[in-house]
Amino acid sequence: MRVAALQLQPAGPQANLARIGQAARAAAGFGADLLVTPEMGLTGYAIWEDIPRLAEPRDGKMVASIAELARSHGIAIVAGFPERDGETIYNSAVLAQPDGALTIYRKCHLYGPLEKAAFSASDRLPAITAIAGIKAALLICYDVEFPEMVRAATLAGAELVLVPTALPRGAAGERVSQSMIQTRAYENHVFIIYADLCGEENDTPYHGGSVIAAPDGQVLARAGDEEALLMTALDPARYASAELDPYLQDRRPEIYASK
């Protein structure tokens, strides 16, 4: 399976969609089965006053545009957008597949007061969806920083975790990009695709540092702090016989307290 991750400088809805379309075309030319783009990548992330105006239901134009790109380029695409459900707005991501199938995930862990004021948090774990024969789960940004979320997806059968993100610049962002993503991949023996925004938007600077990590914690591809399109191949069979610590087999859930 070949995959791609777009690191995007947000520039408004029309420009963002055009850039995603360009990336989908390039990734499809590489032979990729999947393109992951950033959190709220269709509208931009730090657009707090505009979120109520731009939010759309899942049958709106934004999702339809991504579905058409997936169909026309023959590649699955993950894209983040503000989803309206009546009077409620969620920080959501859609996985659109070339055959028209759509999977939508709503972010469970909202980061900071601005997100918590703009969105409602979901209480539903991600569904498991097959992409080119590999079982995948969607999370969004801060979700992946909670080990329970990746472990829950893994226990549900995920081999690949897709994470659109809007990671802020700074020491905390560097720790997530440089070490936490690889740790989540290794402790669950899954692939992780972590696609970030970059540059600056409405005085909000983004870290960049998008990364694709393997089940042994190794980095398969990494971006710097500018726009980039990462592309690599994922080979689950390569890790099936690797000497990885048997965390999943040696779990003892009967002694773990949940509070």
N, C-alpha and C positions, 0 to 999 in steps of 0.2 A: 504494500500500500504506500502510495506517495502522498505527502501532505504539504501544505503551505500555510504560513502565518503572515498576515499583513500587519506591519507596524505603521500606523497612520497618524499624520498630522491633521487634526480636525480643521475644517475650513468651511463648515456650513453644509446643510443637507444635500444640496445638489452636487457640490464638489466632492463630498464624501462618497456619495453613491457612484459618481463617475470613477473615483479612485478605486473603489471596490470592484467595479466592473473591469477596469484595467488589470487589476490583480487577478481576477477570476480568469481572464483571457490568458494572462501569462502563466498562471498555475496550470491551467488546462493544457497549454502548450508543453509544459514540463511533464505532462502525464499524471498530474495530481488528481486524486480522488476527492480531496477535501481542502477547503480554504477556511481558516479561522480568522476573523477580524475583531477589532477591539470592542470593549464595553461601550454601549451607547454610540457605536461608531457611525450609525446612520444619521444621527442628528448632531453629534458632539456631546460631551459629558458635562462640562461646566457651563450649563445653559439654564440655570435654575429658574429664572423668571419666565423662560420660554417653554418649559416642559409642559405645562397644562395646554398650551396652544398646539404644540407639536405632537403630543401623545396621540396614538392611533390604536384602534382595536386590532386584533390579530388578523382580521380580514380587510385591513386597510391597505393603502398604496405602498407603504414601506415594505411590508412583508411580501406583497405581490411583486414588487420590483426585485427583491432578492430571489423569490421563487422563479421569476423569469430568467434572471442571470444564471441560476443553477440549471434550469432546463436548457437554455441556449448554449451554454458552455459545457454541459455534461459533467458538472462537478458539484459536489455538496458544498454549501456555504453556510457558515455561522456568522450572524450579524446581530449586534445589540441595538435595542431601540426602546423608547418609552411606550409601554403598552397601556392603553386605556381600557378599563372594564367598568362601564357605567361611570360612576364618580370616582372610582379608585384607579390609581396609576401605579404600575409596577415597573421596576428596572428589569427588562426582559431581554432574552436572546432567542432568535429563531435559528433552527437548523433546517435549511431547505435542501431537499435532495432532488436530483435530476428527474426522478419519476413523479415529482409533484408532492411527495410526502413532506409534511411539516411537523417539526417537534418544537414546542416553545417551552422555555424554562423561565421561571420568575425568581429573581434573587432572594435568597433567604436571610442573609446577613447584610444589613445596611450599614455603611461606614460613615460615621460622623453626623453632626447635626443637620447639615444641608441635605444629605441623602435621606435622612429620616424624616425631614420635613416635606420632601418632594415625593417620596414613594411610600407605598405600603410593602411590608415584608411578606413573602410567601412562607407557608409552613409545610410545603410539599417537597420531598426529595426529588431529584431528577429522574426522569424515565430513562431506561436503557434502550438505545437505538442502534441498529446495525448499519455500518457504513463500509461498503466494500468488504463485507464479511467480518469486520471487527466491531465488537460491542463497545459503544461509546456513551458517555454521560456528559451533560452540560453542567458547569458551575459558572458563577460570575464573580470575578475579582476577589473581594474579601472572603467569599465562601471558601476558597481554597486554603485560606490561612487557618481554618478550623480542621484539625485532623479527622474529626468525626465525619465531616462531609465527604472527604475522599475515601475514607474507609467504608462508609455506607454505600457509596457508588461501587466500590470494588466488591463488596460482599454481595451486591445485587447483580454482579456479573460483568462490570465494566472492565475493559482492557485498555481503554483510552479515555482520558478526561480532557475536555475542551474548555478552556477558560478565557473568554474575552475579559479584558481588564482595562482599568484606567488608573494605573499605579502612579501615585504622586512622586515627584522628585524628592530625594532626601535619603538619609541614612536608613530609615525604615524600609523605604522602597528598594534600596539596594540589597538589603538583607533578604527580602522576599524573592527578588529576581535572581540573586547570586547563590542563594543556598536553600531557601525553603522549598522552591519548586522541585529541585532535585531530590530533596529529602522526602517530599510527598510521593514522588515517583518511586523512589526506592523502597520506602516502608510499605508500599502497597503493590509493588511490582507491576506498575502500569505506565504507559506512555502519558505524558502531559504536554499539551500545546497551550502556551500562555502568550496571548497576543495583546500588546499594550498600545496605547496612544503615545505620541511623542510630541516634542515641541512645547508650545504654550497656548492656552486658550482662556481668554477672559481672566488673565492674571493667575491662572492655574498651570504650573509647570508639571509636565509628565516625565516619568523616569525613562521610558523606552525599555530597553533591555528585554525585549520579547525573547522567549526561550522555548525550545522543544527538548524535552528530557525523556530518557529511556528508562525502562524498568530497573536497570541497575544503577540509576542515579546519574549516569553520564549525560553530558550535554551533546545533543546531535546537531543543534544549530542555535546561534544566539545573535541578536541584533545589538547595535550600539544605541546612540541616542537620537538618531535621525530616521527618516522613513526608510523602510526596508521590506523586502519580501523574502522570508525564509522558506526554503524548500528542502525537503529531505525524504528519505524512504524509511518506513517503519516495517520491521520484520519480527513479528511476535515469536516465530519459531526459533529465532536466534537466541532468545532469552528463556525458552521453555526448559532447556537443559543446562542453563547457566547455574553456577554455584552461588545462589542468592540465599540470604538468611530466611528461614521458613517462618516469617512473622505470621502469615495467615494461618498456617497449619498449627502453630504453637499458641494461638490465642486461647485465653481462658475467660470467656465472657461471663461465666458464672460468678467470678470474683470481682468484676468491675462494677463499681457503684456509678449510677447515673443520677445526676442532680440537676 
